[in-house]
């Protein structure tokens, strides 16, 4: 059991180190040597868990969507809002998430690494909530859930890129608040609008309510 726990910790340390290096340098410029130095593990330990740079990148990508976990809300639209803000808040400090997000939008990622996976996974997760929101009468009858989900996933990807370039993501919460301010009136029934919380500090408050760090 102790050996298994040690292996789990080692794998996590490698993933977090790889996330940081991929975030800082991108896929092409990242080397296994950089990850080894950051993780402070042996080459044998790394290759035991990840036989190639491609498999390491894929593992980093596969870690992304769980960072969007939020408490269940009575209103499913609020839950969707919370997911965007929590991911935005965690992007400020979490190297694994940051590396995963960079790999997702890195056009130099080779074909052997499925960097489109997070887009599909976010879409699937949000579609479940959006369909529930429709069943609960939260959406205007004109809303097409799939189109709205695609807009949200693509909009978040673009906003975080812009925010990273301009402010190191310091203004991402504000940008998300503006995004929701434009989207919500076009998808939510009027009676819900005043009760939905899309203020810029929503992510920090959700995490604080769970007593969880952003990382």
C-alpha positions as CSV (number, residue, x, y, z in Angstrom):
1,X,0.0,0.0,0.0
2,X,2.8,2.4,0.9
3,X,4.5,1.7,-2.5
4,X,1.2,2.4,-4.3
5,X,0.7,5.7,-2.5
6,X,4.3,6.7,-3.3
7,X,3.7,5.9,-7.0
8,X,0.5,8.0,-7.0
9,X,2.4,10.9,-5.4
10,X,5.2,10.6,-7.9
11,X,2.8,10.6,-10.8
12,X,1.1,13.7,-9.5
13,X,4.4,15.5,-8.9
14,X,5.4,14.7,-12.5
15,X,2.0,15.9,-13.9
16,X,2.2,19.2,-11.9
17,X,5.8,19.8,-13.0
18,X,4.9,19.1,-16.6
19,X,1.9,21.4,-16.4
20,X,4.1,24.2,-15.3
21,X,6.7,23.6,-18.0
22,X,4.1,23.2,-20.8
23,X,2.5,26.5,-19.6
24,X,5.8,28.4,-19.6
25,X,7.3,27.0,-22.8
26,X,4.6,25.4,-24.9
27,X,4.7,21.9,-26.3
28,X,7.5,22.2,-28.8
29,X,10.0,23.9,-26.5
30,X,9.3,21.6,-23.6
31,X,11.7,18.8,-23.0
32,X,11.6,15.8,-20.7
33,X,14.8,17.1,-19.1
34,X,12.9,20.3,-18.1
35,X,10.1,18.2,-16.5
36,X,12.6,16.0,-14.7
37,X,14.4,19.0,-13.2
38,X,11.1,20.6,-12.1
39,X,9.6,17.4,-10.7
40,X,12.9,16.3,-9.0
41,X,12.4,12.7,-10.1
42,X,14.5,10.2,-12.0
43,X,14.1,9.5,-15.7
44,X,13.1,5.9,-14.8
45,X,10.3,7.2,-12.5
46,X,9.0,9.5,-15.2
47,X,9.1,6.8,-18.0
48,X,7.4,4.3,-15.7
49,X,4.3,6.5,-15.7
50,X,4.7,8.2,-19.1
51,X,6.6,6.4,-21.9
52,X,6.8,9.5,-24.1
53,X,6.5,13.3,-24.2
54,X,3.2,12.8,-26.1
55,X,1.7,10.6,-23.4
56,X,2.8,13.1,-20.7
57,X,1.1,15.9,-22.6
58,X,-2.1,13.8,-23.1
59,X,-2.2,13.1,-19.3
60,X,-1.9,16.8,-18.6
61,X,-4.8,17.5,-21.0
62,X,-6.9,14.8,-19.4
63,X,-6.7,16.5,-16.0
64,X,-8.4,19.7,-17.1
65,X,-12.2,19.2,-16.7
66,X,-12.2,18.0,-13.1
67,X,-10.9,21.5,-12.1
68,X,-14.4,22.7,-13.0
69,X,-16.1,20.8,-10.2
70,X,-18.5,23.1,-8.2
71,X,-21.2,22.6,-5.6
72,X,-24.6,21.7,-7.0
73,X,-27.0,24.6,-7.2
74,X,-30.8,24.7,-7.3
75,X,-30.5,26.7,-10.5
76,X,-28.5,24.9,-13.2
77,X,-27.6,28.1,-14.9
78,X,-25.9,29.3,-11.7
79,X,-23.9,26.0,-11.7
80,X,-22.7,26.6,-15.2
81,X,-21.7,30.2,-14.3
82,X,-19.9,28.9,-11.3
83,X,-17.9,26.4,-13.4
84,X,-16.5,29.2,-15.6
85,X,-15.5,31.4,-12.6
86,X,-14.0,28.6,-10.6
87,X,-11.8,27.5,-13.6
88,X,-10.9,31.1,-14.1
89,X,-9.9,31.5,-10.5
90,X,-7.9,28.3,-10.5
91,X,-6.0,29.4,-13.6
92,X,-4.4,32.1,-11.5
93,X,-2.4,29.7,-9.4
94,X,-2.7,26.1,-10.6
95,X,0.2,25.1,-12.8
96,X,-1.3,21.8,-13.9
97,X,-4.5,23.5,-15.1
98,X,-2.6,26.3,-16.8
99,X,-0.4,23.8,-18.7
100,X,-3.5,21.8,-19.7
101,X,-5.2,24.9,-21.0
102,X,-2.1,26.0,-22.9
103,X,-1.8,22.6,-24.6
104,X,-5.5,22.8,-25.5
105,X,-5.0,25.9,-27.6
106,X,-1.4,25.1,-28.7
107,X,-1.5,24.5,-32.5
108,X,2.0,23.0,-32.4
109,X,0.7,20.0,-30.4
110,X,1.3,16.9,-32.6
111,X,-1.5,14.8,-34.0
112,X,-0.8,12.0,-31.6
113,X,-2.0,14.2,-28.7
114,X,-5.7,14.9,-28.7
115,X,-5.8,18.5,-27.7
116,X,-9.4,18.8,-28.9
117,X,-10.5,16.5,-26.0
118,X,-11.0,19.2,-23.4
119,X,-13.3,21.1,-25.8
120,X,-15.5,18.0,-26.3
121,X,-15.4,17.1,-22.5
122,X,-16.4,20.6,-21.4
123,X,-19.1,20.6,-24.0
124,X,-20.5,17.2,-22.8
125,X,-20.4,18.4,-19.2
126,X,-22.1,21.7,-19.9
127,X,-24.7,20.0,-22.2
128,X,-25.9,17.9,-19.3
129,X,-26.5,21.0,-17.2
130,X,-28.0,23.0,-20.0
131,X,-30.5,20.3,-20.8
132,X,-31.4,20.2,-17.1
133,X,-31.8,23.9,-17.1
134,X,-34.2,23.7,-20.0
135,X,-36.2,20.9,-18.3
136,X,-36.5,23.1,-15.2
137,X,-37.8,26.1,-17.2
138,X,-34.7,28.2,-16.8
139,X,-34.1,28.9,-20.5
140,X,-36.0,31.0,-23.0
141,X,-37.8,28.8,-25.5
142,X,-35.7,30.1,-28.4
143,X,-32.4,28.8,-26.8
144,X,-30.6,26.0,-28.6
145,X,-28.5,24.3,-25.8
146,X,-25.8,23.0,-28.1
147,X,-25.1,26.3,-29.8
148,X,-25.1,28.1,-26.4
149,X,-22.6,25.5,-25.0
150,X,-20.3,25.9,-28.0
151,X,-20.4,29.7,-27.6
152,X,-19.5,29.4,-23.9
153,X,-16.7,26.9,-24.4
154,X,-15.2,28.9,-27.3
155,X,-15.8,32.2,-25.6
156,X,-14.0,31.1,-22.4
157,X,-11.0,29.8,-24.4
158,X,-10.7,33.1,-26.2
159,X,-11.1,35.3,-23.2
160,X,-8.6,33.4,-21.1
161,X,-6.0,33.8,-24.0
162,X,-6.7,37.5,-24.2
163,X,-6.6,37.9,-20.5
164,X,-3.3,36.0,-20.2
165,X,-1.7,38.1,-22.9
166,X,-2.9,41.5,-21.5
167,X,-2.8,41.0,-17.7
168,X,-1.5,37.5,-16.8
169,X,-5.2,36.6,-16.3
170,X,-5.5,39.1,-13.5
171,X,-8.6,40.5,-15.2
172,X,-10.2,37.2,-16.2
173,X,-12.9,37.4,-13.6
174,X,-14.0,40.8,-14.9
175,X,-13.9,39.6,-18.5
176,X,-16.1,36.5,-17.6
177,X,-18.5,38.8,-15.8
178,X,-18.9,40.9,-18.9
179,X,-19.4,37.8,-21.0
180,X,-22.2,36.6,-18.8
181,X,-23.7,40.0,-18.7
182,X,-24.2,39.8,-22.4
183,X,-25.2,36.1,-22.6
184,X,-27.6,35.7,-19.7
185,X,-30.3,38.1,-21.0
186,X,-30.4,36.1,-24.2
187,X,-30.8,32.7,-22.7
188,X,-32.3,33.0,-19.2
189,X,-36.0,33.6,-18.4
190,X,-36.4,37.1,-17.0
191,X,-37.5,35.9,-13.6
192,X,-34.1,34.4,-13.0
193,X,-31.8,37.2,-14.0
194,X,-31.7,39.2,-10.8
195,X,-30.9,36.0,-8.8
196,X,-28.0,34.9,-10.9
197,X,-24.6,35.8,-9.5
198,X,-22.0,36.6,-12.2
199,X,-19.9,39.1,-10.4
200,X,-16.2,39.1,-11.1
201,X,-15.2,37.6,-7.7
202,X,-17.7,34.7,-8.0
203,X,-15.0,32.1,-8.4
204,X,-13.1,33.1,-5.3
205,X,-16.3,33.1,-3.3
206,X,-17.3,29.7,-4.4
207,X,-13.9,28.2,-3.6
208,X,-13.9,30.0,-0.2
209,X,-17.3,28.5,0.6
210,X,-15.7,25.1,0.2
211,X,-12.7,26.1,2.2
212,X,-10.6,25.1,-0.9
213,X,-7.6,26.8,-2.3
214,X,-7.6,27.8,-6.0
215,X,-4.8,25.3,-6.6
